[in-house]
Amino acid sequence: MELNLENKLFLVTAASRGLGYSVAKSLVNENAQVIICSRNEESLQAAVDSLGSDAQYVVADLSKHDDIQSLMSAVKELSPHLDGLFVNAGGPPPGEFSDLSDSEWVEAFNLTLMSAVRLTRECLPLLRKTSTPSILYSTSISVKQPISNLLLSNSLRPAVIGMMRTLADEVGPEGIRINAICPGYIQTERVTQLLSASKDQSFRDSLLSKIPLRRIGEPEEFGAICTFLLSPLASYIHGALLLVDGGLYQGMM
């Protein structure tokens, strides 16, 4: 299926590896151009080397306002417009309520919510200069179903969804599409480490038994869905929240 992405430009954040990289790779495979960012330049260089000549990188820590400003200055030097934005950031650290300090709450707030706010604010003027603009926020199944020991994620990711749904009403009349995607367990380095840390095979078995497809998702599957949602073929999908979890979430809504 032709996604009509040739020569279109996307900013994909936190994309030196993991889910962000899978999205950047899928976009490049569809002949799009990507600008990626993360905090580690060595990882970014390796990612760009793998992605090829249609990828460029900028070093940026998305939890820092100044870094986002610098990122966007670099993007504007490369192009006067953007066709799409994939908003992604590393998940906040685990912990229960009694374990978390004020500073950890503030750091998670800046990383999870304010990065999305600031990136959106900075990118909207560039998105208004193209004919098929789209924004896709990467969150988590935790916005629908809280995950034990992930209080920060459970608390702050739903705020991104609230922003997405409200902003969809505000900019929809301009033709700017905005959606969110909520992955379950995808076979990234982080999930691999989580499963490896448990020496009890019953942990993995228990996890898989809760997923109707009886397997963990592949990054390529996630990247393909995100690429479709960012593409002009998804032209009437707006304000939506899509689960990519193999059926793990059992709720009706």
N, C-alpha and C positions, 0 to 999 in steps of 0.2 A: 504494500500500500504506500503510495507516495504521500509524504507528509508535508511537502512544499516548504522545506526548511533550507534549501540551498542558499548559501550566502547570508542567511539571517544570523544575527549576533545575539548571544545570550550571556548573561552574567550568572555564573553558578558558584555559590559560596561554599566554603568548607569542603573543597572538592579535590584535595590532594589524594584522598583515598576514601574508602567506604561508600556510603550512599551518594554523596556528592559527586565522587569520581564516576560512579556508574551512570549518573545522569549526564555528566559531561561527555563521557564516552559514547553514550547512545545518541546524543545530539550530533557529535562529530561524525558518527557513522551515517547520519542522515544528511551529511554535507553542510551542516551548520558550522558557524564559528563560535568559539567559546572563550570567555575570560574567566579564569578560576582564581580562587584565593584560599589561603589558609595561613596559619601562623608560622609554618616551617618551610623555609625556602628550599631546603634540600629535597623534601617530599614533593614540593610543587614542581621543581625542576624535573624530577623523575616522572611525575604525572604528565607534564607537557611533552617530555621526550616520548612517552608512550602514546599520547594522543595525536601527536604529529603537528604539522604546520598550521592547522586551523585552530590551535590552542595557544593562548598566552596566559601569563600569571602575574598576580600582584600579591605581595606579602601583606597580610592584614589580620589583626586580632579583632574579631567582630564584637567582642565585649567592650571595646574601647571606641568612644565617639571619634577621637582624632584619627584612628586607623581607618574608620569607615569614610571619613572625609578625604583622607589620602587615597584610599581605594577609588573613590568616585572621581577624584581629580585625574587619576591615571586612566580610568575608563573614558572620561571625556576627552582626554588627549588622543585616545585611540579611535574614538568614534563619536559623532554628534548625536547618535541615537542608540537605542537598544530595542530589540524585538521581544525579549523576554528576560525574566528574572526568576531564578530558582533560589529561594531563601532557605538556607540550611545552616545549622550551627551544631557543634557538638553538644550532646546532652549534658545537663547539669549533674553534679555528682550525686550518688545515692545517699540515703540517710533517712532516719526517722525524725519525727518532730523534735524530740528531746536532744538529738545529736547536732542540730543545725544552729549555727550562730547567726547573728544579724549580718555579719559580713558575708557569709555564705549565701544568705538570701539575696543580698544586694548584688553579688557577683552573678548569681543565677538569673536575677531579674535583667541585668544588663546583657547577658549572653543570650537568653531565650526570648525575651519580649522586646527589649529595646533594640537589639540588633535588627529584628524584623521591622520595627517602627522606623528606624533610621535609614535602613536600606530602601524601604518603600518610599519614604519621603524624598530621598536623593534620586531615585530612579524614575519616579513618575514623570518628571519633565522630559527625560530621554525617551520614555515609552510613548509619550504623546506625539513623538515625531515619526512614528511608524504606523503602518496600516493595520497590522495584526498584533497588537501588544498583549502580553499575558504575564501574569505573576502566579507562581505556584509556591506555596509555603509547605515545607516539610515539617511535620510535627510527629505524632506518635499515636499508637492505639490507646495510649494513656489518656487522651482527651475524651475517649468514650468509656474507658474501663480502667480505673486507677490500678497501677502496678505496685505491689508491696515494696517498701523500702525505697521508693522513688518519689518522695513527697514533693521535692522541688519541681520535677517534671510534671507530676500530677496537678500541681497548683498553677504553674505558669504557662504551660503549653495551651490550656484552654483559653487563656487570654489572647493568644495569637489567633485562635479560631474566632473569638468575639470580634477582634479587629478586622479579620478577613471578611466576615459576614456583613459588618457595618460598612466597610470600605467598598464592598461589592455594590451596594446600593448607591454609594456616592459617585463612583467612577464608571459604573456600568453604562450610563448614558453616553459616555465618551468613547465607548467601544473597547475599554480596557477590561479584559477578562481576569478574574481573580478566583483562585481555587486553593484548596489545601489537600495534601495527601498524608495519610496516617499509616505508616508501616507497622507491621507486627514484627515478628522475628525474621530478619534477613541475614544471610550468612556473611556478615562483615567481620572484620578483625575483632571488633568489640564483642560481638556475639560469640565468636569462636573462643575468645578468652574467657568469657562468662561460662561457657559450657566446659571448657578445659579445666577451669578452676574447681569444678565439682568432680571429685573422683568417684562419686556415686552414680553409676549408670542409670539408676532409677530416676534421677533428676531429669536427664535428657528424655528418658522414656515417658515420664510424666508430662513433660512439656509437649512432646509430639502427640501424646494421646489427647491433648486438648485442642489440637489443630486438626480439623476435619480432613485436610489433604494429607495429614500425617508426614509432613516434611517442613523444613525451614526454607524460606524463600531464597532465591538467588538474586544477587545484585543486578544482574542483567534483566531480570523480570521487572524489578522496581524501576530501573532506568528507562525501560521501554514504555512503561505506563506514564511516567513523568514526561517523557518526550512527546507522547501523544497529547497529553493535556496541555502542554505548552504550544502545540502546533496549531495551525489554522484549521485542521480537521476537527478539532474540538471546539469549533466556533460558537456552539450554543450551550456549552457547559460553563456555567458561571455561578460563583457563590457556593460551589459544591465541596463536600468533604468526602473523600474517597478512601476507604480502607483497603490496604493491600496486606492481608494477614492470613491468607489461606483458610479463612472462615473462623479464625480464633475468637473474634468478637461475636457473642451470641445474642446481643440485644436486638430489638425490633427497630429502633430508631438510631 
